[in-house]
Structure formats: structure tokens, C-alpha cells
Amino acid sequence: MSRRKICVVITARPSYSRIKTALDAIKEHPKLELQLVVAASALLDRYGTTINYIKKDGFDITTKVFSVLEGENVTVSSKTTGLGILELSTVFDNLEPDIVVTIADRYETMSTAIAASYMNIPLAHIQGGEVTGNIDEKVRHAITKLSDYHFVSSEGARERVIKLGEEPSSVYNTGCPSIDLAENVMNNLLDDFDPIELYGGVGAKEELFDGDYLVVMQHPVTTEHEKALEHINKTLHAIKELDMPTFWFWPNVDAGSDGTSTGIRAFREHHDGLPIRFFKNMEPHHFLQLLHESKCLIGNSSVGIRECSYLGIPVVNIGTRQMRRERGNNVIDVGYDTEEIKDAIQTWLKSSPPEPSIIYGGGKAGEKIAEKLSDVELKYHKTITY
């Protein structure tokens, strides 16, 4: 019996950690064949060259799609989406997958969904049904309506997908695959973990990071992209005033990331003596261990809402990027204000760690997704080439 071909498209740094355990499960499943497409910013050095970590983890890359235009503004985001549709349509035509899998809510994810849908290839969406209050939410719900199978991360998300009109029998609350990674990290902490030795980075010297430290990961908000420089400066000054060792990560490729990156570079040049170390990227399990041993995560990454809730890591969530997303009791929400950010960090530094939460699942999501992909009824015939 021929194996069902599952084409997974990874387009950005966070997409890989959101799907890694499902990739492992698909690869090992006797009824499935993994077709792995790596595209967009996951191929770019300035965003950490995620493809290198994918290869290191033992995955074979079926094909690569270079589709990111330079500029990081709303026009470029729109054009990159269009270019992605063109390139991925050719890829799908060549690979003839039985199911395409797309992840989360980025504009590159929209390219995957549109190309597969118009080619009558069944589409599976991971992390649908969530709310965040910005353009990501619109994209996520649009992808839900283009999708045939829905692997959601929480019961609230499942209810929203059904309210959008999807058949309940096609909506599965598997939990989030990134929680699988968090569970694995908790059970397999590395005794000799040294992020600076492993990844280098730039900035403060190594000896400053022997004790307590903070982690910052702040991305631009696409609907507020013109204020990205102003927003990042508020956070930079809050961290400066705290004068505490900090690991700081570069932003995603989004409209406004030029402003965020410019702010970080300018600040770094004028404040060379601060205890801050800057990184482009880390392998998912290393990044989660870095978070696990930190005093607090600051910024607006969804890792603060998902993985950190499961790990019981304090989070100061800044601004609107994660607005309305379901969260545990590990999050303090603040605005774009230096004093408010600093006060919230100090609150966590004086408090006991929050209790872990399983709002986004308790592990085994990857295995559940692979099993469903192996036995769901295919909704279309193969793509017809004219």
C-alpha cells in the first residue's frame, strides 16, 4: 500500500518549533511520507537560517522556495504573499501531495493556504481558532476557511473554528506541538548548557551571564509598523535601567522589523557597556532551556503565551500583538511604556514563579496530528493539470 504524501511548508523561524514534533511523528509513521518544503525567511541568514537547524535535526529537505522580498513593510508583505503563491503552486504541482500542512498565521502561511486550496489539495491547518487582535488574527481565520482539517491547540480555539462554520468532525483539539518540546526540555535539561558557547552572539561578555538573567523577544506589530522604532526603544530603555544580564533575540521578518532592528542596532552602538547579549536564533530545545532558567521573558512573542505557560515562566507581555489570546497566570500585560515595563519585570523578580498551565495541551500533539493525517478521509482528487 502506498503511503500518504504529507507536504509540510515551513516559512519562518517560529513555524519550525510549532511543528517539529509533528514532523518527527510524520517521518516515523508507517502510512505517511513526509515532503518538507522550507521557504521564505526560514532560509535567510539574517533571521537565523532556520533551515540549518532543520537539517541538523535529521530532516531531509524536499525543496526550497526563496520568496521574501526585501523591505519589511506592508507593501513588501503583500508582494511576498503573492510571490509565495506563484512559487508554491509550482512546488505542489511537482510533488503532488495528498495533504498540505500549514502553520499558524503569517502572511507566508497565507500563500501556502491559497495555493493548495485553488489546486484542490486538502489543507490541514495547525493553530487555527486563536485570537490576537491584529492582522495575524485575520490571516488565521482566513486560513481556517480555506482549510479542510483543523488541528487546534485549545478547547477555546476548537469552539471558535466550529463557530466559523467548520464541521465539528474536522476539528481536532490535539494541543500545540510546541508544548511537546517544552515537556521534553523539562524532562531532559542539559547540565552543561552554555548558549554563548553554542551560539556566540554579540554584546556583553560571557562572565556576566553566570547568574540570574532576563530574555527579550519583541517583534513589530504589523498594524502598528510605523511605530516599531518607538516601541522597541521603550523596551530597550526599561532593560537599560534595570541593568540586569539579558539575552535579546532579533525580530521576525514582518512589516516594521526594519524599525525594530534599527532601534536595536542604534542602542547597541551607544550603550556598549550594558550586560546585554544579542542573538539571531537558537535551536528550539536550547531556546526553551534558556527560557526555563531565566527570571522572566519580556516582549510580545507567542512563546510567552504558549510554552512559558506550560513551563511556569514569568512573562511581561508588551502591547497588542498577543491581545485576547488565551493565557495562563504567568503573564503580566503592559503597554508601550518604559516605567510600566520595568515595574512589571520587578514585580516578577520579587514574586514566586507562577504555576504551570496546560491550557495549550500537555504533550503528544505531534503524534496525534500524524495519526489523524494518516486516517482522515481525503476530500479531493489529485490536482488536475491542464
DOKOL-784939 format. One line per 10 residues: number of its first residue (from 1); their letters; for each residue x, y, z of C-alpha. Coordinates in nm, 3 decimals, always signed. Last residue first. Example, Ala and Ser with C-alpha at 12.3 -4.5 7.8 and 13.67 -1.06 7.14 Angstrom:
<recs>
2> SA> +1.367 -0.106 +0.714; +1.230 -0.450 +0.780 .
</recs>
This chain:
<recs>
386> YTITKHYKLE> -0.443 +2.116 -1.788; -0.305 +1.964 -1.471; -0.573 +1.813 -1.248; -0.479 +1.809 -0.880; -0.543 +1.474 -0.717; -0.894 +1.403 -0.600; -1.046 +1.594 -0.314; -1.171 +1.543 +0.042; -0.927 +1.281 +0.164; -1.083 +1.095 +0.456 .
376> VDSLKEAIKE> -0.875 +1.131 +0.769; -0.666 +0.823 +0.861; -0.297 +0.906 +0.828; -0.329 +1.278 +0.894; -0.511 +1.197 +1.218; -0.223 +0.978 +1.335; +0.034 +1.243 +1.245; -0.156 +1.511 +1.437; -0.194 +1.296 +1.749; +0.176 +1.208 +1.747 .
366> GAKGGGYIIS> +0.275 +1.574 +1.722; +0.035 +1.676 +1.999; +0.191 +1.425 +2.244; +0.230 +1.687 +2.521; +0.013 +1.852 +2.788; -0.205 +2.086 +2.591; -0.233 +2.457 +2.525; -0.417 +2.543 +2.851; -0.189 +2.302 +3.036; -0.071 +2.560 +3.292 .
356> PEPPSSKLWT> +0.238 +2.580 +3.515; +0.207 +2.767 +3.849; +0.375 +3.107 +3.853; +0.730 +3.154 +3.988; +0.740 +3.325 +4.330; +0.744 +3.702 +4.319; +1.006 +3.977 +4.365; +1.158 +3.938 +4.018; +0.805 +3.912 +3.874; +0.708 +4.252 +4.016 .
346> QIADKIEETD> +1.041 +4.397 +3.901; +0.960 +4.296 +3.544; +0.617 +4.459 +3.571; +0.767 +4.781 +3.708; +1.020 +4.799 +3.424; +0.755 +4.755 +3.156; +0.529 +5.016 +3.315; +0.819 +5.259 +3.352; +0.925 +5.221 +2.988; +0.575 +5.248 +2.841 .
336> YGVDIVNNGR> +0.444 +5.059 +2.539; +0.160 +4.899 +2.730; +0.167 +4.616 +2.983; +0.024 +4.266 +3.025; +0.152 +4.047 +3.311; +0.157 +3.681 +3.209; +0.220 +3.358 +3.404; -0.142 +3.302 +3.508; -0.224 +3.114 +3.189; -0.324 +3.266 +2.858 .
326> ERRMQRTGIN> -0.588 +3.262 +2.585; -0.504 +3.519 +2.316; -0.707 +3.839 +2.350; -0.411 +4.071 +2.270; -0.095 +3.886 +2.169; +0.040 +4.158 +1.936; -0.125 +4.439 +2.134; +0.143 +4.584 +2.360; +0.407 +4.422 +2.579; +0.376 +4.084 +2.751 .
316> VVPIGLYSCE> +0.586 +4.059 +3.068; +0.626 +3.686 +3.120; +0.707 +3.467 +3.420; +0.797 +3.105 +3.330; +0.567 +2.826 +3.452; +0.688 +2.579 +3.188; +0.341 +2.522 +3.042; +0.259 +2.895 +3.042; +0.605 +2.968 +2.902; +0.544 +2.735 +2.608 .
306> RIGVSSNGIL> +0.223 +2.904 +2.496; +0.174 +3.268 +2.599; +0.539 +3.366 +2.629; +0.619 +3.165 +2.315; +0.362 +3.388 +2.145; +0.627 +3.659 +2.131; +0.540 +4.005 +2.262; +0.834 +4.122 +2.470; +0.987 +4.026 +2.806; +1.062 +3.674 +2.932 .
296> CKSEHLLQLF> +1.142 +3.648 +3.304; +1.385 +3.503 +3.560; +1.553 +3.272 +3.310; +1.636 +2.902 +3.352; +1.333 +2.772 +3.160; +1.376 +3.042 +2.895; +1.729 +2.929 +2.810; +1.602 +2.569 +2.819; +1.333 +2.668 +2.570; +1.588 +2.829 +2.339 .
286> HHPEMNKFFR> +1.810 +2.524 +2.351; +1.517 +2.294 +2.268; +1.409 +2.515 +1.977; +1.753 +2.557 +1.815; +1.863 +2.914 +1.859; +1.823 +3.237 +1.660; +1.957 +3.582 +1.580; +2.121 +3.654 +1.914; +2.211 +3.965 +2.118; +2.386 +3.971 +2.457 .
276> IPLGDHHERF> +2.302 +4.251 +2.701; +2.501 +4.349 +3.012; +2.538 +4.717 +2.907; +2.882 +4.855 +2.822; +2.823 +4.926 +2.452; +2.538 +5.167 +2.508; +2.552 +5.399 +2.204; +2.622 +5.131 +1.941; +2.378 +4.884 +2.096; +2.101 +5.144 +2.100 .
266> ARIGTSTGDS> +2.150 +5.220 +1.732; +2.150 +4.850 +1.641; +1.840 +4.771 +1.849; +1.645 +5.067 +1.712; +1.739 +4.985 +1.355; +1.627 +4.624 +1.404; +1.286 +4.731 +1.536; +1.241 +4.985 +1.256; +1.344 +4.735 +0.990; +1.109 +4.483 +1.155 .
256> GADVNPWFWF> +0.816 +4.714 +1.084; +0.632 +4.488 +0.840; +0.740 +4.143 +0.948; +1.055 +3.930 +0.931; +1.080 +3.813 +1.291; +1.273 +4.015 +1.550; +1.630 +3.958 +1.679; +1.668 +3.799 +2.022; +1.798 +3.960 +2.344; +1.966 +3.769 +2.628 .
246> TPMDLEKIAH> +1.980 +3.996 +2.932; +2.208 +4.045 +3.233; +2.044 +4.309 +3.458; +2.093 +4.686 +3.437; +1.725 +4.752 +3.525; +1.752 +5.098 +3.367; +1.890 +4.956 +3.042; +1.613 +4.695 +3.025; +1.347 +4.967 +3.052; +1.538 +5.179 +2.799 .
236> LTKNIHELAK> +1.541 +4.899 +2.543; +1.171 +4.830 +2.598; +1.067 +5.188 +2.525; +1.308 +5.200 +2.230; +1.141 +4.893 +2.080; +0.804 +5.068 +2.066; +0.933 +5.392 +1.911; +1.117 +5.202 +1.638; +0.812 +4.986 +1.562; +0.573 +5.283 +1.547 .
226> EHETTVPHQM> +0.520 +5.272 +1.168; +0.450 +4.900 +1.197; +0.139 +4.945 +1.413; -0.090 +4.708 +1.221; +0.208 +4.477 +1.162; +0.311 +4.471 +1.527; +0.691 +4.463 +1.537; +0.855 +4.174 +1.722; +0.993 +4.162 +2.076; +1.197 +3.876 +2.222 .
216> VVLYDGDFLE> +1.373 +3.963 +2.547; +1.523 +3.714 +2.796; +1.624 +3.808 +3.152; +1.914 +3.683 +3.364; +2.010 +3.545 +3.704; +2.366 +3.416 +3.747; +2.660 +3.319 +3.522; +2.564 +3.558 +3.244; +2.806 +3.845 +3.309; +3.107 +3.614 +3.258 .
206> EKAGVGGYLE> +3.027 +3.580 +2.889; +3.096 +3.937 +2.781; +2.825 +4.176 +2.669; +2.739 +4.214 +2.303; +2.730 +3.977 +2.010; +2.601 +3.623 +1.968; +2.816 +3.316 +2.009; +2.569 +3.034 +1.951; +2.695 +2.728 +2.141; +2.949 +2.893 +2.373 .
196> IPDFDDLLNN> +2.707 +3.180 +2.437; +2.415 +2.945 +2.500; +2.603 +2.737 +2.762; +2.413 +2.423 +2.870; +2.635 +2.198 +3.083; +2.361 +2.027 +3.286; +2.122 +1.989 +2.991; +1.759 +1.959 +3.099; +1.586 +1.646 +2.971; +1.245 +1.614 +3.137 .
186> MVNEALDISP> +1.165 +1.985 +3.132; +1.300 +2.013 +2.777; +1.083 +1.725 +2.657; +0.771 +1.883 +2.804; +0.855 +2.213 +2.636; +0.907 +2.035 +2.306; +0.569 +1.863 +2.330; +0.423 +2.204 +2.420; +0.547 +2.325 +2.080; +0.321 +2.064 +1.919 .
176> CGTNYVSSPE> +0.014 +2.256 +2.045; -0.282 +2.060 +2.175; -0.457 +1.799 +1.961; -0.802 +1.959 +1.973; -0.933 +1.820 +1.645; -1.172 +1.999 +1.409; -1.291 +1.800 +1.103; -1.586 +1.629 +1.280; -1.701 +1.967 +1.411; -1.762 +2.081 +1.050 .
166> EGLKIVRERA> -1.633 +2.434 +1.002; -1.877 +2.726 +1.017; -1.669 +2.996 +1.188; -1.841 +2.888 +1.509; -1.668 +2.550 +1.469; -1.329 +2.722 +1.447; -1.415 +2.929 +1.754; -1.509 +2.622 +1.962; -1.184 +2.447 +1.871; -0.983 +2.755 +1.970 .
156> GESSVFHYDS> -1.149 +2.760 +2.312; -1.071 +2.390 +2.354; -0.703 +2.456 +2.295; -0.424 +2.395 +2.041; -0.615 +2.334 +1.719; -0.551 +2.080 +1.446; -0.803 +2.176 +1.176; -0.868 +1.975 +0.862; -1.018 +2.109 +0.539; -0.864 +2.454 +0.530 .
146> LKTIAHRVKE> -0.952 +2.767 +0.331; -1.191 +2.895 +0.598; -0.928 +2.836 +0.867; -0.672 +3.021 +0.654; -0.897 +3.327 +0.659; -0.929 +3.294 +1.038; -0.551 +3.290 +1.079; -0.497 +3.580 +0.839; -0.750 +3.798 +1.020; -0.596 +3.703 +1.356 .
136> DINGTVEGGQ> -0.246 +3.781 +1.232; -0.363 +4.129 +1.124; -0.415 +4.225 +1.490; -0.639 +4.131 +1.786; -0.480 +3.805 +1.894; -0.748 +3.538 +1.866; -0.696 +3.165 +1.817; -0.912 +2.940 +1.600; -0.631 +2.786 +1.396; -0.310 +2.655 +1.545 .
126> IHALPINMYS> -0.226 +2.392 +1.278; -0.409 +2.398 +0.945; -0.453 +2.095 +0.719; -0.523 +2.155 +0.350; -0.663 +1.906 +0.103; -0.524 +1.977 -0.247; -0.784 +2.120 -0.483; -0.524 +2.339 -0.662; -0.704 +2.657 -0.556; -0.687 +2.544 -0.194 .
116> AAIATSMTEY> -0.320 +2.444 -0.201; -0.202 +2.778 -0.345; -0.425 +2.984 -0.117; -0.320 +2.803 +0.201; +0.053 +2.809 +0.128; +0.050 +3.179 +0.043; -0.149 +3.252 +0.360; +0.127 +3.086 +0.561; +0.371 +3.336 +0.409; +0.147 +3.608 +0.553 .
106> RDAITVVIDP> +0.189 +3.456 +0.898; -0.092 +3.291 +1.095; -0.027 +2.945 +1.232; +0.114 +2.650 +1.039; +0.037 +2.492 +0.704; +0.006 +2.124 +0.616; -0.060 +2.010 +0.259; -0.237 +1.677 +0.208; -0.217 +1.416 -0.071; +0.092 +1.578 -0.217 .
96> ELNDFVTSLE> +0.151 +1.604 -0.594; +0.520 +1.699 -0.561; +0.557 +1.879 -0.895; +0.223 +2.063 -0.892; +0.272 +2.143 -0.524; +0.610 +2.304 -0.595; +0.474 +2.502 -0.891; +0.188 +2.637 -0.680; +0.440 +2.711 -0.405; +0.633 +2.953 -0.627 .
86> LIGLGTTKSS> +0.336 +3.155 -0.752; +0.157 +3.166 -0.415; +0.481 +3.269 -0.241; +0.527 +3.554 -0.486; +0.182 +3.683 -0.396; +0.250 +3.666 -0.023; +0.585 +3.836 -0.077; +0.402 +4.114 -0.261; +0.168 +4.174 +0.033; +0.449 +4.170 +0.287 .
76> VTVNEGELVS> +0.653 +4.403 +0.063; +0.370 +4.653 +0.055; +0.320 +4.632 +0.432; +0.686 +4.694 +0.511; +0.982 +4.464 +0.572; +1.189 +4.592 +0.279; +1.344 +4.299 +0.096; +1.128 +4.045 -0.089; +1.093 +3.700 +0.061; +1.016 +3.413 -0.180 .
66> FVKTTIDFGD> +1.304 +3.169 -0.196; +1.138 +2.826 -0.200; +1.341 +2.521 -0.100; +1.259 +2.158 -0.185; +1.237 +1.812 -0.033; +1.453 +1.897 +0.266; +1.558 +1.581 +0.451; +1.510 +1.606 +0.827; +1.782 +1.489 +1.066; +1.768 +1.753 +1.338 .
56> KKIYNITTGY> +2.077 +1.916 +1.188; +1.886 +1.965 +0.864; +1.609 +2.156 +1.041; +1.866 +2.354 +1.238; +2.035 +2.464 +0.915; +1.698 +2.550 +0.759; +1.635 +2.801 +1.038; +1.894 +3.035 +0.889; +1.896 +3.276 +1.187; +1.676 +3.559 +1.061 .
46> RDLLASAAVV> +1.958 +3.750 +0.887; +2.079 +3.420 +0.742; +1.765 +3.364 +0.536; +1.611 +3.027 +0.451; +1.338 +3.023 +0.721; +1.256 +3.375 +0.596; +1.070 +3.243 +0.290; +1.058 +2.868 +0.233; +1.135 +2.518 +0.355; +0.927 +2.242 +0.195 .
36> LQLELKPHEK> +0.929 +1.901 +0.364; +0.754 +1.608 +0.197; +0.696 +1.346 +0.464; +0.560 +1.006 +0.358; +0.289 +0.858 +0.579; +0.144 +0.512 +0.650; +0.436 +0.375 +0.850; +0.461 +0.689 +1.067; +0.822 +0.777 +1.152; +0.850 +1.089 +0.934 .
26> IADLATKIRS> +0.500 +1.201 +1.029; +0.584 +1.169 +1.402; +0.912 +1.360 +1.370; +0.745 +1.631 +1.163; +0.467 +1.653 +1.425; +0.733 +1.703 +1.692; +0.887 +1.988 +1.491; +0.564 +2.173 +1.404; +0.543 +2.483 +1.624; +0.922 +2.490 +1.672 .
16> YSPRATIVVC> +0.961 +2.512 +1.294; +0.694 +2.777 +1.244; +0.869 +3.015 +1.486; +1.165 +3.067 +1.249; +0.963 +3.120 +0.932; +0.814 +2.955 +0.622; +0.783 +2.585 +0.697; +0.560 +2.403 +0.447; +0.460 +2.045 +0.532; +0.366 +1.816 +0.240 .
6> IKRRSM> +0.211 +1.489 +0.358; +0.218 +1.209 +0.099; +0.002 +0.911 +0.202; +0.199 +0.588 +0.179; +0.137 +0.340 -0.098; +0.000 +0.000 +0.000 .
</recs>
